[in-house]
Amino acid sequence: MSRICAVCGKAPSFGNNRSHSMRATPRRWNVNVHQVRILIKGRPTRAYVCTKCLKANKVLKAL
């Protein structure tokens, strides 16, 4: 599943886990996206939208 918001383009960020000995292992922070039916160019399509865009009413949900 692609974890990129269709509205704002928010994508996962990357960094490191740090153990007690400060050894670094790679990790990623995923974006909180949900698959919703939204109107794009007047047609209902399924897209992944982050929860910040949903709460800010940046999308028009299709019924």
The first five atom37 places (N, CA, C, CB, O) and aatype in JSON, in Angstrom:
{
  "aatype": [12, 15, 1, 9, 4, 0, 19, 4, 7, 11, 0, 14, 15, 13, 7, 2, 2, 1, 15, 8, 15, 12, 1, 0, 16, 14, 1, 1, 17, 2, 19, 2, 19, 8, 5, 19, 1, 9, 10, 9, 11, 7, 1, 14, 16, 1, 0, 18, 19, 4, 16, 11, 4, 10, 11, 0, 2, 11, 19, 10, 11, 0, 10],
  "atom_mask": [
    [1, 1, 1, 1, 1],
    [1, 1, 1, 1, 1],
    [1, 1, 1, 1, 1],
    [1, 1, 1, 1, 1],
    [1, 1, 1, 1, 1],
    [1, 1, 1, 1, 1],
    [1, 1, 1, 1, 1],
    [1, 1, 1, 1, 1],
    [1, 1, 1, 0, 1],
    [1, 1, 1, 1, 1],
    [1, 1, 1, 1, 1],
    [1, 1, 1, 1, 1],
    [1, 1, 1, 1, 1],
    [1, 1, 1, 1, 1],
    [1, 1, 1, 0, 1],
    [1, 1, 1, 1, 1],
    [1, 1, 1, 1, 1],
    [1, 1, 1, 1, 1],
    [1, 1, 1, 1, 1],
    [1, 1, 1, 1, 1],
    [1, 1, 1, 1, 1],
    [1, 1, 1, 1, 1],
    [1, 1, 1, 1, 1],
    [1, 1, 1, 1, 1],
    [1, 1, 1, 1, 1],
    [1, 1, 1, 1, 1],
    [1, 1, 1, 1, 1],
    [1, 1, 1, 1, 1],
    [1, 1, 1, 1, 1],
    [1, 1, 1, 1, 1],
    [1, 1, 1, 1, 1],
    [1, 1, 1, 1, 1],
    [1, 1, 1, 1, 1],
    [1, 1, 1, 1, 1],
    [1, 1, 1, 1, 1],
    [1, 1, 1, 1, 1],
    [1, 1, 1, 1, 1],
    [1, 1, 1, 1, 1],
    [1, 1, 1, 1, 1],
    [1, 1, 1, 1, 1],
    [1, 1, 1, 1, 1],
    [1, 1, 1, 0, 1],
    [1, 1, 1, 1, 1],
    [1, 1, 1, 1, 1],
    [1, 1, 1, 1, 1],
    [1, 1, 1, 1, 1],
    [1, 1, 1, 1, 1],
    [1, 1, 1, 1, 1],
    [1, 1, 1, 1, 1],
    [1, 1, 1, 1, 1],
    [1, 1, 1, 1, 1],
    [1, 1, 1, 1, 1],
    [1, 1, 1, 1, 1],
    [1, 1, 1, 1, 1],
    [1, 1, 1, 1, 1],
    [1, 1, 1, 1, 1],
    [1, 1, 1, 1, 1],
    [1, 1, 1, 1, 1],
    [1, 1, 1, 1, 1],
    [1, 1, 1, 1, 1],
    [1, 1, 1, 1, 1],
    [1, 1, 1, 1, 1],
    [1, 1, 1, 1, 1]
  ],
  "atom_positions": [
    [[0.84, -1.17, 0.0], [0.0, 0.0, 0.0], [0.88, 1.24, 0.0], [-0.95, 0.0, 1.2], [1.8, 1.37, 0.81]],
    [[0.59, 2.12, -0.91], [1.33, 3.37, -0.99], [0.87, 4.29, 0.13], [1.14, 4.04, -2.36], [-0.32, 4.59, 0.23]],
    [[1.77, 4.73, 0.96], [1.42, 5.57, 2.1], [1.69, 7.03, 1.81], [2.19, 5.13, 3.35], [2.43, 7.7, 2.54]],
    [[1.08, 7.52, 0.73], [1.22, 8.92, 0.35], [-0.17, 9.52, 0.23], [2.02, 9.07, -0.99], [-1.06, 8.93, -0.38]],
    [[-0.36, 10.7, 0.81], [-1.66, 11.37, 0.77], [-1.9, 11.92, -0.64], [-1.72, 12.52, 1.82], [-1.02, 12.54, -1.23]],
    [[-3.11, 11.67, -1.17], [-3.45, 12.12, -2.52], [-3.72, 13.62, -2.55], [-4.67, 11.37, -3.03], [-3.69, 14.21, -3.63]],
    [[-3.98, 14.26, -1.4], [-4.32, 15.67, -1.37], [-3.08, 16.53, -1.15], [-5.36, 15.94, -0.28], [-2.78, 17.41, -1.95]],
    [[-2.37, 16.27, -0.06], [-1.24, 17.14, 0.28], [0.12, 16.55, -0.09], [-1.26, 17.44, 1.77], [1.13, 17.25, -0.03]],
    [[0.16, 15.27, -0.46], [1.43, 14.65, -0.87], [2.33, 14.25, 0.27], [0.0, 0.0, 0.0], [3.52, 13.99, 0.08]],
    [[1.76, 14.21, 1.48], [2.56, 13.82, 2.64], [3.03, 12.38, 2.49], [1.75, 14.0, 3.96], [2.24, 11.5, 2.14]],
    [[4.31, 12.12, 2.76], [4.91, 10.8, 2.58], [5.63, 10.39, 3.85], [5.89, 10.79, 1.37], [5.84, 11.22, 4.73]],
    [[6.01, 9.11, 3.98], [6.71, 8.67, 5.18], [8.04, 9.39, 5.36], [6.94, 7.17, 5.14], [8.7, 9.77, 4.39]],
    [[8.42, 9.56, 6.62], [9.73, 10.12, 6.92], [10.6, 9.0, 7.48], [9.64, 11.32, 7.92], [10.1, 8.03, 8.04]],
    [[11.9, 9.15, 7.32], [12.83, 8.09, 7.67], [13.79, 8.57, 8.75], [13.61, 7.62, 6.45], [14.1, 9.76, 8.85]],
    [[14.27, 7.62, 9.54], [15.21, 7.93, 10.6], [15.81, 6.66, 11.14], [0.0, 0.0, 0.0], [15.91, 5.66, 10.44]],
    [[16.23, 6.71, 12.39], [16.88, 5.57, 13.01], [16.24, 5.24, 14.35], [18.36, 5.84, 13.18], [15.83, 6.14, 15.09]],
    [[16.17, 3.95, 14.67], [15.91, 3.51, 16.02], [17.24, 3.57, 16.76], [15.28, 2.07, 16.07], [18.28, 3.24, 16.2]],
    [[17.21, 3.98, 17.99], [18.44, 4.03, 18.78], [18.28, 3.13, 19.99], [18.77, 5.49, 19.21], [17.38, 3.32, 20.8]],
    [[19.17, 2.16, 20.11], [19.13, 1.26, 21.26], [19.85, 1.9, 22.45], [19.76, -0.1, 20.9], [20.35, 3.02, 22.35]],
    [[19.9, 1.18, 23.54], [20.56, 1.69, 24.74], [22.04, 1.96, 24.48], [20.41, 0.71, 25.9], [22.62, 2.88, 25.05]],
    [[22.65, 1.15, 23.6], [24.06, 1.34, 23.27], [24.25, 2.34, 22.13], [24.69, 0.01, 22.9], [25.36, 2.51, 21.62]],
    [[23.14, 3.03, 21.73], [23.14, 4.02, 20.67], [23.44, 3.43, 19.29], [24.14, 5.1, 20.98], [23.87, 4.16, 18.39]],
    [[23.24, 2.15, 19.12], [23.37, 1.53, 17.8], [22.16, 1.95, 16.96], [23.48, -0.06, 17.9], [21.02, 1.9, 17.43]],
    [[22.41, 2.36, 15.72], [21.35, 2.88, 14.87], [20.86, 1.79, 13.92], [21.84, 4.1, 14.07], [21.66, 1.14, 13.24]],
    [[19.55, 1.58, 13.87], [18.94, 0.71, 12.89], [17.86, 1.5, 12.17], [18.35, -0.58, 13.55], [17.11, 2.25, 12.8]],
    [[17.76, 1.36, 10.86], [16.82, 2.2, 10.11], [15.36, 1.89, 10.42], [17.06, 2.04, 8.64], [15.0, 0.74, 10.7]],
    [[14.54, 2.91, 10.37], [13.1, 2.76, 10.56], [12.38, 3.83, 9.75], [12.72, 2.86, 12.05], [13.02, 4.73, 9.21]],
    [[11.05, 3.73, 9.68], [10.28, 4.75, 8.99], [9.01, 5.06, 9.77], [9.94, 4.3, 7.56], [8.41, 4.18, 10.39]],
    [[8.61, 6.33, 9.71], [7.37, 6.77, 10.34], [6.34, 6.91, 9.23], [7.56, 8.13, 11.13], [6.47, 7.77, 8.35]],
    [[5.31, 6.06, 9.26], [4.3, 6.09, 8.23], [3.29, 7.2, 8.5], [3.61, 4.75, 8.13], [3.08, 7.61, 9.64]],
    [[2.67, 7.66, 7.43], [1.63, 8.67, 7.51], [0.3, 7.96, 7.81], [1.55, 9.49, 6.18], [0.06, 6.86, 7.31]],
    [[-0.54, 8.59, 8.62], [-1.84, 8.03, 8.96], [-2.8, 8.32, 7.82], [-2.37, 8.62, 10.31], [-3.46, 9.36, 7.8]],
    [[-2.88, 7.39, 6.85], [-3.75, 7.56, 5.69], [-4.88, 6.55, 5.72], [-2.95, 7.43, 4.4], [-4.72, 5.44, 6.22]],
    [[-6.02, 6.96, 5.17], [-7.19, 6.09, 5.06], [-7.64, 6.09, 3.62], [-8.33, 6.55, 6.0], [-7.53, 7.1, 2.92]],
    [[-8.16, 4.95, 3.17], [-8.7, 4.87, 1.83], [-10.15, 5.33, 1.86], [-8.57, 3.43, 1.26], [-10.99, 4.71, 2.51]],
    [[-10.45, 6.41, 1.17], [-11.79, 6.98, 1.16], [-12.21, 7.25, -0.29], [-11.85, 8.29, 2.0], [-11.37, 7.37, -1.18]],
    [[-13.52, 7.33, -0.48], [-14.06, 7.69, -1.79], [-14.23, 9.2, -1.82], [-15.41, 6.96, -2.08], [-15.0, 9.76, -1.05]],
    [[-13.5, 9.85, -2.73], [-13.57, 11.3, -2.83], [-13.9, 11.68, -4.28], [-12.24, 11.96, -2.37], [-13.74, 10.88, -5.2]],
    [[-14.35, 12.9, -4.45], [-14.63, 13.41, -5.79], [-13.4, 14.08, -6.36], [-15.83, 14.39, -5.76], [-12.89, 15.05, -5.8]],
    [[-12.92, 13.55, -7.48], [-11.8, 14.15, -8.21], [-12.3, 14.44, -9.62], [-10.52, 13.21, -8.22], [-12.65, 13.52, -10.36]],
    [[-12.34, 15.71, -10.0], [-12.85, 16.17, -11.29], [-14.3, 15.73, -11.49], [-11.98, 15.64, -12.43], [-14.7, 15.38, -12.6]],
    [[-15.07, 15.75, -10.4], [-16.48, 15.41, -10.47], [-16.8, 13.93, -10.49], [0.0, 0.0, 0.0], [-17.98, 13.57, -10.56]],
    [[-15.8, 13.08, -10.42], [-16.03, 11.64, -10.45], [-15.57, 11.02, -9.13], [-15.29, 10.98, -11.65], [-14.51, 11.39, -8.61]],
    [[-16.35, 10.09, -8.58], [-15.93, 9.43, -7.34], [-14.82, 8.41, -7.59], [-17.12, 8.75, -6.67], [-14.97, 7.51, -8.42]],
    [[-13.72, 8.56, -6.88], [-12.61, 7.63, -6.98], [-12.11, 7.32, -5.58], [-11.47, 8.2, -7.86], [-12.29, 8.11, -4.65]],
    [[-11.47, 6.17, -5.45], [-10.87, 5.8, -4.17], [-9.45, 6.33, -4.12], [-10.9, 4.26, -3.97], [-8.68, 6.19, -5.07]],
    [[-9.11, 6.93, -3.01], [-7.77, 7.49, -2.85], [-7.37, 7.41, -1.39], [-7.71, 8.96, -3.37], [-8.22, 7.33, -0.5]],
    [[-6.08, 7.44, -1.16], [-5.55, 7.47, 0.2], [-5.39, 8.92, 0.63], [-4.2, 6.7, 0.3], [-4.69, 9.7, -0.03]],
    [[-6.04, 9.28, 1.73], [-6.01, 10.66, 2.23], [-5.58, 10.63, 3.69], [-7.4, 11.36, 2.06], [-6.06, 9.79, 4.46]],
    [[-4.69, 11.53, 4.09], [-4.23, 11.57, 5.47], [-5.34, 12.15, 6.35], [-2.93, 12.41, 5.61], [-6.23, 12.86, 5.87]],
    [[-5.29, 11.84, 7.62], [-6.35, 12.23, 8.55], [-6.36, 13.74, 8.78], [-6.18, 11.51, 9.88], [-7.41, 14.29, 9.09]],
    [[-5.23, 14.42, 8.63], [-5.22, 15.87, 8.77], [-6.04, 16.53, 7.67], [-3.78, 16.41, 8.75], [-6.75, 17.5, 7.93]],
    [[-5.94, 16.02, 6.45], [-6.74, 16.57, 5.35], [-8.22, 16.25, 5.55], [-6.25, 16.01, 4.0], [-9.07, 17.07, 5.22]],
    [[-8.54, 15.07, 6.07], [-9.93, 14.72, 6.32], [-10.54, 15.62, 7.4], [-10.05, 13.26, 6.73], [-11.67, 16.07, 7.25]],
    [[-9.8, 15.87, 8.46], [-10.31, 16.7, 9.56], [-10.42, 18.16, 9.15], [-9.4, 16.57, 10.79], [-11.28, 18.88, 9.67]],
    [[-9.57, 18.61, 8.23], [-9.58, 20.01, 7.8], [-10.57, 20.24, 6.65], [-8.18, 20.44, 7.38], [-10.64, 21.35, 6.12]],
    [[-11.33, 19.21, 6.27], [-12.31, 19.29, 5.17], [-11.67, 19.75, 3.87], [-13.44, 20.24, 5.55], [-12.24, 20.58, 3.15]],
    [[-10.49, 19.22, 3.56], [-9.83, 19.56, 2.31], [-10.32, 18.68, 1.16], [-8.33, 19.44, 2.46], [-9.94, 18.92, 0.01]],
    [[-11.14, 17.68, 1.45], [-11.65, 16.79, 0.41], [-13.17, 16.77, 0.47], [-11.07, 15.35, 0.56], [-13.76, 17.02, 1.52]],
    [[-13.77, 16.47, -0.66], [-15.22, 16.34, -0.74], [-15.5, 14.86, -0.89], [-15.84, 17.18, -1.92], [-15.2, 14.27, -1.93]],
    [[-16.1, 14.25, 0.16], [-16.36, 12.82, 0.12], [-17.5, 12.5, -0.84], [-16.68, 12.29, 1.52], [-18.47, 13.25, -0.95]],
    [[-17.37, 11.37, -1.54], [-18.43, 10.89, -2.43], [-19.34, 9.96, -1.65], [-17.84, 10.18, -3.67], [-18.89, 9.23, -0.77]],
    [[-20.6, 9.99, -1.98], [-21.56, 9.13, -1.28], [-21.77, 7.83, -1.98], [-22.86, 9.82, -1.13], [-22.55, 7.0, -1.52]]
  ]
}
